[in-house]
Amino acid sequence: MAKFLKTGKTKEELAVQAAQVSETVKSIITDIENNGDSAVRSYSEKFDKWSPDSFKLSREQIKEIISSVPEETINDIKFAQKQIRGFAEAQKSALRDIEVETLPGVFLGHRNIPVNSVGCYIPGGRYPMVASAHMSVLTAKVAGVKRVIACTPPINGEVPAATVAAMALAGADEIYLLGGVQAMAAMAIGTETIEAVDMLVGPGNAFVAEAKRQLFGRVGIDLLAGPTEVLVIADETSDAEIVATDLLGQAEHGPTSPAALITTSKALADETEVEIDRQLQTLETADVARAAWQEYGQIILVDSLEEAVVEADKLAYEHVEILTENPRYFLESMTNYGALFLGPETNVAYGDKVIGTNHTLPTKGAARYTGGLWVGKFLKTCTYQEIRTEEASAMIGEYAERLCHLENFAGHREQALLRVRRYKKESVPQ
């Protein structure tokens, strides 16, 4: 029986916060829908103190910004992008168009067609998410998206040079220094100066995530990425230092970022709490990580690894680290997670920044029904059919007319009967 040694905020408390965010986002989207660029500029001034002549960077500006970035940083970005591109290309190679002859003369198929235009959001603020440029812009380009635009906010009135460099190197066709809900709405709705896109992708804070939710339907989205989540599953073979480090390493994302430990060892659970307190004394981002751990942290003690799988699948967290004697047991047994990190030699930070898998992953239980952002998210699998003989059309038509009649669809039935009358060798009773 699982025992909750530590719990975070209740669902009721979280619902109140979500409602407040929703109302704020709704009013901003409505304003931008009605007033276009002037509303976008107003919110940029209000939230980011940023009002340039043009939010879009020119090619000359981009070139100048890239030249200001240290060579080592450029090389690091290129290394990360090489890994991410390589894995995305391998994933795309697993997808193929098909055409099969299901009956004599009847051909069915599908094509994987890239979305025409995508808007990528790259978060800024306290943490300029340089890696999000690789994960979104680059992956969309590997998929074959023709027009990829990218938005990122200024940081304290300054251009985030490394982020802009990553966007450009990833292949962005247009780059805008614009953040928050106003960026999401401008990309989805379109303004006098920003042409609307067909799809929005990328992580962001609670307001950005809510904007994606409200804009979904008007445009496609990758997924609803809320506050980042981390779950560590550990047994007695693990140690408290690595568990605490990896929990706090994700808790620092924001004060609402859930971090959880599921363990079969009461001793490890107790030692982890002590170790977390110790590390918070020196961690540079302790103000954020402490709030996240206190308000959203969980420790769950289980009797067995089988029970650990059950509890982990209930949580359906974004990142799941496995620090047990046999990590691959969880790869074979778990069904609900955004990404797995198997063994102490890897960790979430590798996946977030450089190793090659995509870091935009499902949160808030969405791992129960979707995976994360990948090259396939930018592809529409569209079917087609072709009947190449009159005999096949008549044969299918006879089945179709009876099934349409069963459902009282007279117009559908007539479509089928027309082909039967034309193509069947002998006449058909009316």
C-alpha positions in Angstrom: 0.0 0.0 0.0 1.5 3.3 -1.1 2.1 5.8 1.7 2.3 9.5 0.9 5.1 10.8 3.2 4.8 14.3 1.6 2.2 15.9 -0.6 1.8 19.1 -2.6 -1.2 21.4 -3.2 -4.7 20.0 -3.6 -6.5 19.8 -6.9 -9.0 22.4 -5.5 -6.2 24.9 -4.8 -4.7 24.4 -8.3 -8.1 24.9 -9.9 -8.5 28.3 -8.4 -5.1 29.4 -9.7 -5.9 28.0 -13.2 -9.2 30.0 -13.3 -7.4 33.3 -12.6 -4.9 32.6 -15.3 -7.6 31.7 -17.8 -9.5 35.0 -17.4 -6.4 37.1 -17.9 -5.4 35.2 -21.0 -8.9 35.4 -22.5 -9.0 39.2 -22.2 -5.5 39.5 -23.9 -6.4 37.3 -26.8 -9.7 39.2 -27.3 -7.9 42.5 -27.3 -5.3 41.3 -29.9 -8.1 39.8 -32.0 -9.8 43.2 -32.1 -6.9 45.6 -32.2 -3.9 43.7 -33.8 -0.5 45.2 -33.7 -1.5 48.1 -31.4 -2.6 45.6 -28.7 0.5 43.5 -29.2 2.7 46.5 -28.7 0.7 47.6 -25.6 1.2 44.3 -23.9 4.9 44.1 -24.9 5.4 47.5 -23.3 3.4 46.5 -20.2 5.0 43.1 -19.5 8.4 43.3 -21.2 9.1 47.1 -21.4 9.8 46.5 -25.0 8.6 48.5 -28.0 11.0 48.5 -30.9 10.2 49.9 -34.3 9.7 46.4 -35.5 9.4 43.2 -33.4 10.7 41.2 -36.4 14.5 41.0 -36.7 16.1 41.8 -40.0 18.7 39.6 -41.6 21.3 42.2 -40.8 20.3 42.4 -37.2 20.4 38.6 -36.9 23.8 38.4 -38.4 25.1 41.1 -36.0 23.6 39.3 -33.0 25.1 36.0 -34.0 28.5 37.7 -34.3 28.3 38.9 -30.7 27.9 35.4 -29.3 31.1 33.7 -28.1 32.5 31.1 -30.5 32.4 28.4 -27.8 28.7 29.0 -27.3 28.0 28.8 -31.1 29.9 25.5 -31.2 27.9 24.2 -28.2 24.7 25.2 -29.9 25.8 23.5 -33.1 26.8 20.3 -31.2 23.3 20.1 -29.5 21.6 20.8 -32.8 23.5 18.0 -34.5 22.3 15.5 -31.9 18.7 16.7 -32.1 18.7 16.8 -35.9 20.2 13.3 -36.1 17.5 11.8 -33.9 14.7 13.7 -35.6 15.9 12.5 -39.0 16.0 8.9 -37.7 12.5 9.3 -36.4 11.3 10.7 -39.7 12.9 7.7 -41.5 10.5 5.5 -39.6 7.5 7.2 -41.1 6.7 6.4 -44.7 3.9 6.9 -47.2 2.0 3.7 -48.1 -0.3 2.4 -50.9 -1.8 -1.0 -50.7 -4.2 -2.9 -53.0 -6.8 -4.1 -50.5 -9.0 -5.8 -53.1 -8.5 -6.3 -56.8 -8.6 -2.8 -58.3 -9.0 -1.1 -54.9 -6.1 1.0 -53.7 -5.8 2.8 -50.4 -2.9 4.9 -49.1 -1.7 7.7 -47.0 0.8 10.5 -47.4 2.7 12.2 -44.6 2.3 15.9 -45.4 4.2 18.6 -43.5 2.1 21.5 -41.9 2.6 24.6 -44.1 3.5 27.1 -41.3 4.4 26.8 -37.7 5.0 29.3 -34.9 7.6 28.4 -32.3 7.7 29.9 -28.8 11.0 30.0 -27.1 10.7 31.1 -23.4 12.9 33.8 -21.9 12.6 35.5 -18.5 14.8 34.2 -15.7 15.8 31.2 -17.8 16.4 31.9 -21.5 15.5 28.6 -23.0 18.0 28.4 -25.8 17.4 24.7 -26.2 13.8 25.2 -27.1 14.9 26.7 -30.4 16.5 23.4 -31.3 13.5 21.3 -30.2 10.9 23.3 -32.1 12.4 25.2 -35.0 14.9 22.5 -36.0 12.5 19.6 -35.7 9.9 21.4 -37.8 12.4 22.0 -40.5 13.5 18.4 -40.5 9.8 17.5 -40.9 9.7 19.7 -44.0 7.6 22.7 -42.8 8.0 25.5 -45.3 7.5 28.5 -43.0 8.8 28.4 -39.5 8.6 31.6 -37.4 9.9 31.9 -33.9 9.2 34.3 -31.0 11.2 34.9 -27.8 10.9 37.8 -25.3 13.6 40.3 -24.6 15.3 39.8 -21.2 15.3 43.0 -19.1 15.2 45.1 -22.2 18.1 43.2 -23.8 18.3 41.0 -26.9 18.8 37.3 -25.8 21.7 36.8 -28.3 22.3 33.1 -27.8 18.6 32.3 -28.2 18.5 34.3 -31.4 21.6 32.6 -32.7 20.0 29.2 -31.9 16.8 30.1 -33.7 18.7 31.3 -36.8 21.1 28.2 -36.8 18.0 26.0 -36.5 16.6 27.4 -39.7 13.9 29.9 -38.5 12.4 31.9 -41.5 11.3 34.8 -39.3 12.4 35.8 -35.8 10.5 38.1 -33.6 11.5 39.6 -30.2 8.1 39.2 -28.6 7.0 37.2 -25.6 4.1 35.9 -23.6 0.4 35.6 -24.5 0.8 38.5 -27.0 3.3 36.4 -29.0 1.1 33.4 -29.0 -2.0 35.3 -30.0 -0.2 37.3 -32.7 1.2 34.1 -34.3 -2.2 32.3 -34.1 -4.5 35.1 -35.1 -2.2 37.2 -37.2 -1.8 41.0 -37.2 -1.0 43.7 -39.7 2.7 42.7 -39.6 2.6 39.1 -38.6 1.1 36.5 -40.9 -0.8 33.8 -39.0 0.5 30.3 -38.7 -1.2 26.9 -38.9 0.3 25.5 -35.7 1.8 26.7 -32.4 4.5 24.7 -30.5 6.9 25.2 -27.6 6.8 25.4 -23.8 6.2 28.4 -21.7 4.8 29.6 -18.3 1.2 29.2 -17.1 0.0 32.1 -19.2 1.6 30.9 -22.4 0.3 27.3 -21.8 -3.2 28.7 -21.3 -3.0 30.8 -24.4 -2.2 27.6 -26.4 -5.2 25.9 -24.9 -7.5 28.8 -25.8 -6.1 29.2 -29.3 -6.3 25.4 -30.0 -8.8 24.8 -32.8 -8.1 28.1 -34.5 -4.6 26.6 -34.9 -3.1 23.2 -34.1 -0.7 22.8 -31.1 1.9 20.3 -30.1 0.6 19.7 -26.6 -0.4 21.6 -23.5 3.0 22.0 -21.7 2.4 23.3 -18.2 4.9 23.5 -15.4 7.7 21.0 -15.8 7.5 17.8 -13.8 10.0 15.3 -12.6 9.6 11.9 -11.0 12.5 9.9 -9.6 11.9 6.2 -9.0 14.6 4.8 -6.7 15.3 1.7 -4.7 17.8 0.9 -2.0 20.7 0.8 -4.5 20.4 4.5 -5.2 21.7 7.3 -3.0 20.1 10.5 -1.6 22.6 12.9 -3.1 21.8 12.0 -6.7 18.0 11.8 -6.0 18.0 15.2 -4.3 20.1 16.8 -7.0 17.9 15.5 -9.8 14.6 16.6 -8.0 15.9 20.1 -7.4 17.4 20.3 -10.8 13.9 20.4 -12.2 12.1 22.1 -9.3 14.2 25.2 -10.1 12.2 25.7 -13.3 9.5 27.5 -11.4 7.7 27.7 -8.0 4.9 25.5 -9.4 7.0 22.7 -10.8 6.1 19.3 -9.3 8.9 17.0 -8.2 8.2 13.6 -6.8 10.1 10.6 -5.4 8.7 7.1 -5.5 10.8 4.6 -3.5 10.8 1.2 -1.9 13.2 2.4 0.7 12.1 4.4 3.8 15.7 5.1 4.6 16.3 6.6 1.2 13.1 8.7 1.5 14.3 10.1 4.9 17.8 10.7 3.6 16.5 12.5 0.5 14.6 15.0 2.6 17.7 15.8 4.6 19.8 16.0 1.5 17.3 18.4 -0.2 17.5 20.7 2.8 21.3 20.6 2.7 21.5 21.4 -1.0 19.0 24.2 -0.7 21.5 26.0 1.5 23.9 26.5 -1.5 21.8 26.1 -4.7 21.8 29.4 -6.6 18.2 28.9 -7.6 17.1 27.8 -4.1 14.4 30.5 -3.9 12.5 28.9 -6.7 13.4 25.3 -6.0 12.5 25.5 -2.3 9.1 27.0 -3.1 8.4 24.3 -5.7 9.5 21.5 -3.3 7.5 22.8 -0.4 4.3 23.4 -2.3 4.4 20.7 -5.0 6.9 18.1 -3.8 5.8 14.5 -3.1 7.5 11.4 -1.5 5.6 8.1 -2.0 6.8 5.0 -0.2 5.8 1.7 -1.9 6.2 -1.9 -1.0 7.4 -3.2 -4.4 8.6 -2.2 -7.8 5.3 -3.4 -9.2 3.5 -0.9 -7.0 6.0 1.8 -8.0 4.9 1.2 -11.6 1.2 1.6 -10.6 1.8 4.9 -8.7 4.1 6.2 -11.5 1.5 5.6 -14.2 -1.1 7.4 -12.0 1.1 10.5 -11.9 1.9 10.3 -15.6 4.8 12.8 -15.2 6.7 14.5 -17.9 10.2 13.4 -16.9 10.8 10.1 -15.1 14.2 9.1 -13.9 14.8 5.4 -13.0 17.5 4.9 -10.3 17.0 1.2 -9.5 19.0 -1.9 -9.9 17.2 -2.9 -13.1 16.1 0.4 -14.8 14.8 -1.4 -18.0 12.1 -3.1 -16.0 10.3 0.3 -16.0 10.9 0.7 -19.7 9.1 -2.6 -20.2 6.4 -2.0 -17.6 5.4 1.7 -17.5 2.9 3.2 -20.0 2.4 6.8 -18.9 5.4 9.1 -19.1 6.8 11.9 -21.3 10.4 10.6 -21.4 12.3 8.0 -19.4 15.9 8.4 -18.2 17.3 5.0 -17.4 20.1 4.7 -14.8 22.3 7.2 -12.9 24.6 7.9 -15.9 21.9 9.9 -17.6 19.5 12.6 -16.2 16.8 15.1 -17.3 19.3 17.9 -17.9 20.9 15.8 -20.7 17.5 15.4 -22.4 16.5 19.1 -21.8 19.6 20.5 -23.4 21.7 18.3 -25.7 21.4 14.5 -25.9 19.0 14.5 -28.9 15.5 13.6 -27.7 13.0 16.4 -27.7 12.4 18.3 -24.4 8.8 19.5 -25.1 6.9 16.9 -23.3 3.4 16.2 -21.9 2.5 17.5 -18.4 -0.6 17.6 -16.2 -1.4 13.9 -16.9 -1.3 14.3 -20.7 1.2 11.5 -20.9 -1.8 9.2 -20.5 -2.8 9.9 -24.1 0.1 11.6 -25.9 3.9 11.6 -26.3 6.0 14.7 -26.6 6.9 17.0 -29.5 8.7 15.1 -32.3 9.1 15.3 -36.1 5.8 13.4 -36.5 3.8 16.2 -34.8 4.5 18.4 -37.8 3.2 15.9 -40.3 -0.4 15.3 -41.2 -1.1 11.7 -42.2 -3.7 12.1 -44.9 -5.4 9.2 -46.6 -6.6 8.7 -50.1 -8.5 6.0 -52.1 -8.6 5.0 -55.8 -10.6 2.4 -57.5 -9.1 1.5 -60.9 -11.7 -0.9 -62.3 -15.5 -0.7 -62.9 -16.0 -4.1 -61.5 -14.4 -3.1 -58.2 -16.5 0.0 -58.0 -19.7 -1.9 -58.5 -18.8 -4.5 -56.0 -17.9 -2.0 -53.3 -21.0 0.0 -54.2 -23.4 -2.9 -53.5 -22.0 -3.2 -50.0 -22.0 0.6 -49.5 -25.7 1.1 -50.6 -26.9 -1.5 -48.1 -24.9 0.0 -45.3 -26.1 3.5 -46.2 -29.7 2.3 -46.2 -29.1 0.7 -42.8 -28.3 4.2 -41.5 -31.1 6.0 -43.4 -28.6 8.0 -45.5 -30.5 8.2 -48.8 -28.0 10.6 -50.5 -25.1 8.5 -49.5 -26.9 5.4 -50.8 -27.5 7.1 -54.1 -23.8 7.8 -54.6 -23.2 4.1 -54.3 -26.2 3.0 -56.5 -25.2 5.4 -59.3 -21.9 3.5 -59.6 -23.6 0.2 -59.4 -26.0 1.1 -62.2 -23.2 2.4 -64.4 -20.5 -0.2 -63.7 -22.3 -3.5 -62.9 -22.6 -5.7 -65.9 -26.2 -6.7 -65.2 -28.9 -4.2 -64.1 -29.8 -3.6 -60.5 -33.4 -3.4 -59.2 -34.4 0.1 -58.2 
